[in-house]
Each structure stands twice: as C-alpha cells, then as structure tokens.
Amino acid sequence: MSRTKAPIVKAWLQFFVVSSILTNLPGFFVGVIGGAGGLKYGWINEDQIWWMANVSWYLLVVPVSFFTFRWTVTKFLLPGSTPLAAPPNNASVV
C-alpha cells in the first residue's frame, strides 16, 4: 500500500467501525424494547415486529451515518477545515 492511500484506508476503517457501532447497537435495543413493549401492551402483533425493528433501525442509521462520514472526512482527509465551511468569495459556481 502506498503512503498516499494509507489515510484513505484509515479514514474508511474509522468510519466503518464507528458507524457500525453507533447504529447497530442502539438500533438493536430500540427494536427489542419496541417489540417487547408492543407485544406486552398489544400495540402490535408478532408479524409487525420485523417491520417496526427495520424501520426504527433505518431511521437511526441515516443521520448517524451522515454525521459520522462528515466527521471522518473532516478529521482524517481534510484536516484544518470546518465541516460547514462556506466557499471563498472569489469561488465561481458553474
């Protein structure tokens, strides 16, 4: 592996590990708690647990993945920049 690819691989691994942990563990607990609570109180039946767990996991994954990706790119690939930096005034937009 060349020296120029090392930061990219490191950033990708960091993103993968952090986003996997931050989405799968809470998503699992939200699905389990929601499914158990729904069954206990009669809000949902057993067939709907799968749908509820997947929808709650997806709603959690999208924002966490977005912010994790932004954090990883800012920290490892573009050090010294701010995540929401405005373009310079002399930049032309085509």
Backbone as CSV, one residue per row, in Angstrom:
resi,resn,N_x,N_y,N_z,CA_x,CA_y,CA_z,C_x,C_y,C_z
1,MET,0.845,-1.176,0.000,0.000,0.000,0.000,0.889,1.237,0.000
2,SER,0.590,2.155,-0.860,1.398,3.371,-0.933,1.055,4.298,0.234
3,ARG,1.928,5.259,0.437,1.733,6.177,1.551,0.541,7.096,1.334
4,THR,0.163,7.335,0.087,-0.962,8.225,-0.172,-2.298,7.550,0.107
5,LYS,-2.335,6.224,0.052,-3.583,5.507,0.295,-3.821,5.219,1.769
6,ALA,-2.801,5.315,2.581,-2.931,4.983,3.998,-3.957,5.849,4.722
7,PRO,-3.980,7.180,4.540,-5.004,7.974,5.242,-6.424,7.639,4.777
8,ILE,-6.571,7.313,3.507,-7.905,6.983,2.999,-8.399,5.681,3.614
9,VAL,-7.532,4.692,3.691,-7.913,3.409,4.287,-8.198,3.579,5.771
10,LYS,-7.374,4.369,6.444,-7.587,4.619,7.875,-8.917,5.336,8.113
11,ALA,-9.221,6.327,7.281,-10.486,7.052,7.421,-11.670,6.141,7.131
12,TRP,-11.552,5.296,6.121,-12.657,4.392,5.791,-12.896,3.398,6.917
13,LEU,-11.826,2.825,7.472,-11.980,1.889,8.590,-12.572,2.578,9.811
14,GLN,-12.121,3.800,10.078,-12.667,4.553,11.212,-14.167,4.782,11.024
15,PHE,-14.555,5.199,9.820,-15.971,5.415,9.524,-16.760,4.125,9.671
16,PHE,-16.248,3.038,9.138,-16.957,1.764,9.184,-17.166,1.282,10.610
17,VAL,-16.133,1.328,11.414,-16.230,0.836,12.792,-17.152,1.724,13.623
18,VAL,-16.948,3.023,13.558,-17.751,3.941,14.381,-19.216,3.920,13.958
19,SER,-19.473,3.970,12.661,-20.871,3.985,12.225,-21.551,2.645,12.489
20,SER,-20.813,1.552,12.397,-21.412,0.245,12.701,-21.815,0.148,14.164
21,ILE,-20.933,0.589,15.042,-21.222,0.511,16.472,-22.351,1.478,16.850
22,LEU,-22.290,2.701,16.327,-23.282,3.706,16.703,-24.658,3.467,16.095
23,THR,-24.767,2.620,15.100,-26.082,2.348,14.514,-26.637,0.996,14.913
24,ASN,-25.803,-0.017,14.952,-26.326,-1.359,15.196,-26.712,-1.615,16.651
25,LEU,-25.902,-1.178,17.574,-26.245,-1.422,18.984,-27.494,-0.664,19.429
26,PRO,-27.571,0.644,19.219,-28.820,1.320,19.593,-30.015,0.852,18.779
27,GLY,-29.797,0.555,17.501,-30.895,0.056,16.677,-31.429,-1.268,17.173
28,PHE,-30.529,-2.123,17.631,-30.936,-3.409,18.196,-31.775,-3.191,19.450
29,PHE,-31.314,-2.320,20.339,-32.044,-2.092,21.585,-33.386,-1.405,21.348
30,VAL,-33.434,-0.477,20.400,-34.715,0.166,20.084,-35.689,-0.868,19.536
31,GLY,-35.205,-1.742,18.659,-36.071,-2.780,18.107,-36.548,-3.764,19.152
32,VAL,-35.662,-4.177,20.041,-36.035,-5.146,21.076,-37.009,-4.527,22.072
33,ILE,-36.701,-3.331,22.526,-37.576,-2.686,23.504,-38.927,-2.349,22.875
34,GLY,-38.895,-1.839,21.647,-40.153,-1.525,20.973,-40.974,-2.766,20.688
35,GLY,-40.313,-3.847,20.269,-41.041,-5.083,20.001,-41.618,-5.700,21.263
36,ALA,-40.830,-5.718,22.327,-41.324,-6.285,23.582,-42.444,-5.436,24.166
37,GLY,-42.269,-4.119,24.124,-43.321,-3.239,24.638,-44.582,-3.311,23.805
38,GLY,-44.407,-3.404,22.498,-45.565,-3.505,21.618,-46.339,-4.789,21.822
39,LEU,-45.635,-5.878,22.045,-46.311,-7.155,22.315,-46.989,-7.149,23.675
40,LYS,-46.301,-6.588,24.657,-46.843,-6.602,26.013,-48.131,-5.789,26.106
41,TYR,-48.143,-4.624,25.504,-49.305,-3.757,25.619,-50.286,-3.917,24.465
42,GLY,-50.011,-4.806,23.544,-50.940,-5.105,22.471,-50.981,-4.089,21.350
43,TRP,-49.921,-3.283,21.205,-49.895,-2.297,20.135,-49.668,-2.951,18.785
44,ILE,-48.841,-4.000,18.763,-48.501,-4.675,17.511,-48.584,-6.177,17.715
45,ASN,-48.693,-6.893,16.620,-48.650,-8.350,16.723,-47.267,-8.841,16.297
46,GLU,-47.059,-10.141,16.346,-45.726,-10.690,16.075,-45.262,-10.449,14.645
47,ASP,-46.166,-10.369,13.697,-45.776,-10.139,12.306,-45.254,-8.723,12.078
48,GLN,-45.674,-7.788,12.890,-45.271,-6.399,12.696,-43.964,-6.044,13.393
49,ILE,-43.444,-6.923,14.220,-42.197,-6.630,14.931,-41.049,-6.454,13.949
50,TRP,-40.989,-7.298,12.936,-39.910,-7.215,11.964,-39.920,-5.856,11.270
51,TRP,-41.095,-5.401,10.860,-41.204,-4.110,10.195,-40.834,-2.966,11.140
52,MET,-41.297,-3.038,12.363,-41.010,-1.978,13.316,-39.515,-1.897,13.617
53,ALA,-38.874,-3.042,13.766,-37.437,-3.052,14.060,-36.641,-2.508,12.878
54,ASN,-36.999,-2.880,11.669,-36.274,-2.396,10.499,-36.483,-0.908,10.253
55,VAL,-37.682,-0.432,10.431,-37.942,0.993,10.221,-37.220,1.827,11.278
56,SER,-37.262,1.403,12.531,-36.579,2.159,13.580,-35.067,2.126,13.374
57,TRP,-34.525,1.003,12.915,-33.095,0.908,12.643,-32.723,1.839,11.492
58,TYR,-33.513,1.864,10.431,-33.218,2.713,9.276,-33.274,4.193,9.644
59,LEU,-34.256,4.584,10.443,-34.354,5.979,10.863,-33.167,6.401,11.719
60,LEU,-32.542,5.454,12.385,-31.368,5.740,13.190,-30.099,5.738,12.339
61,VAL,-30.033,4.866,11.349,-28.825,4.693,10.554,-28.513,5.917,9.694
62,VAL,-29.499,6.491,9.066,-29.251,7.561,8.098,-28.574,8.777,8.744
63,PRO,-29.112,9.355,9.815,-28.425,10.518,10.381,-27.083,10.182,11.029
64,VAL,-26.985,9.044,11.693,-25.721,8.676,12.326,-24.644,8.454,11.266
65,SER,-24.987,7.797,10.190,-24.028,7.562,9.119,-23.594,8.881,8.477
66,PHE,-24.519,9.787,8.274,-24.185,11.080,7.678,-23.199,11.850,8.550
67,PHE,-23.497,11.981,9.845,-22.624,12.753,10.716,-21.293,12.051,10.956
68,THR,-21.283,10.733,10.986,-20.027,10.001,11.130,-19.152,10.187,9.900
69,PHE,-19.748,10.139,8.724,-18.992,10.354,7.492,-18.407,11.758,7.449
70,ARG,-19.216,12.746,7.820,-18.745,14.131,7.833,-17.593,14.307,8.808
71,TRP,-17.722,13.690,9.984,-16.671,13.779,10.997,-15.389,13.110,10.515
72,THR,-15.512,11.952,9.881,-14.339,11.217,9.413,-13.618,11.976,8.310
73,VAL,-14.354,12.506,7.366,-13.722,13.254,6.276,-13.035,14.498,6.815
74,THR,-13.679,15.193,7.722,-13.095,16.410,8.279,-11.853,16.111,9.111
75,LYS,-11.889,15.033,9.858,-10.776,14.730,10.758,-9.579,14.129,10.029
76,PHE,-9.805,13.198,9.115,-8.697,12.462,8.525,-8.314,12.921,7.120
77,LEU,-9.265,13.291,6.310,-8.943,13.597,4.923,-8.755,15.084,4.655
78,LEU,-9.457,15.924,5.393,-9.335,17.368,5.207,-9.040,18.038,6.544
79,PRO,-7.894,17.754,7.145,-7.607,18.354,8.451,-7.481,19.875,8.332
80,GLY,-7.978,20.554,9.337,-7.920,22.003,9.364,-9.132,22.678,8.771
81,SER,-10.048,21.926,8.190,-11.250,22.541,7.632,-12.404,22.351,8.594
82,THR,-13.393,23.189,8.464,-14.591,23.040,9.273,-15.642,22.315,8.446
83,PRO,-16.515,21.545,9.084,-17.487,20.760,8.326,-18.419,21.586,7.452
84,LEU,-18.820,22.746,7.909,-19.772,23.556,7.147,-19.139,24.867,6.694
85,ALA,-17.900,24.793,6.255,-17.210,25.998,5.838,-17.814,26.543,4.548
86,ALA,-18.011,27.830,4.500,-18.544,28.471,3.297,-17.428,28.590,2.266
87,PRO,-17.767,28.522,0.986,-16.737,28.693,-0.037,-16.212,30.123,-0.022
88,PRO,-14.986,30.320,-0.477,-14.452,31.683,-0.503,-15.253,32.566,-1.450
89,ASN,-15.186,33.881,-1.226,-15.978,34.821,-2.021,-15.600,34.812,-3.493
90,ASN,-14.339,34.490,-3.816,-13.911,34.524,-5.191,-14.161,33.204,-5.925
91,ALA,-14.822,32.265,-5.273,-15.103,30.982,-5.928,-16.234,31.157,-6.917
92,SER,-16.037,30.612,-8.088,-17.095,30.698,-9.094,-17.897,29.400,-9.084
93,VAL,-19.184,29.546,-9.124,-20.083,28.403,-9.145,-20.549,28.226,-10.578
94,VAL,-20.333,27.049,-11.122,-20.720,26.793,-12.511,-21.996,26.010,-12.540
